């Protein structure tokens, strides 16, 4: 598989080439958009900064089978107009600054997914070996509240700022609300519980979501999985775009814009993995080595995969 890197910084370009080769791609590096054209036909993957978003779009129009990935050191909302309009752009990497590459673990995870679409990584692959955490299946609204409290307690024992525990508790609550109220459907495919998200709810075993939370001391990873696989790409990208812009919410999926803003504000990276009709897996990652000011100002990542 041929992959193209468009990156002006030579050190970052070489590093991206190395990761692509490791993931099984045949990489080509260019440092100027003018050098891109001869390589577009026949390429499967293009990596470039969001600064070159218009160049990426031109490449996609010329080669519609091209899968493009953006990286950015700027706020994520500046990339979203490209991702909303172009399904070929479903991966955005945040980076510290324009002289830094995307995060190693994240880059390798996404490249491996693209090279081998049928091999979704297990939860533990997002963490260093030796991580600690817990998982809990949630049966009802009382169980939801208990596990949200458990999330806060777990993070509180890490000695990190209290705000991190508050953010991840809010994130856990939002992710579980989506999995419990929005995901389940009846035999006709109609939502079963979405009309009243304030109701007490007890789910049959086949409809129960699972929450996982773990840390390796460097990253904090929260994941919620439901057995329905109904989340759509537009709920992620268009929902977040509306939410960050403060626009009207789409109520067809629990007001996806507001929920996506919670996800965005609580993590450095969000990963959405959908197996249509079988599973939706939503994963949020926080970098424990960042102080809260750095966390608020650095570029954030957003990834969507569908099988």
Secondary structure by P-SEA (a helix, b strand, c coil): cbbbbbcccaaaaaaaaaaaaaaccbbbbbccccccccccccccbbbbcccaaaaaaaaaaacccbbbbbbbccccccaaaaaaacccccbbbbcccccccccaaaaaaaaaaaaccccccccccccccccccbbbbbccaaaaaaaaaaaaaaaaaccccaaaaaaaaaaaaaaaaaaccccccccccccccccccccccccccccbbbbbbbbcccbbbbbbbbccccccccccaaaaaaaaacccccccccaaaaaaaaaaacccbbbbbbccccbbbbbbbbcccccaaaaaccbbbbbbbcc
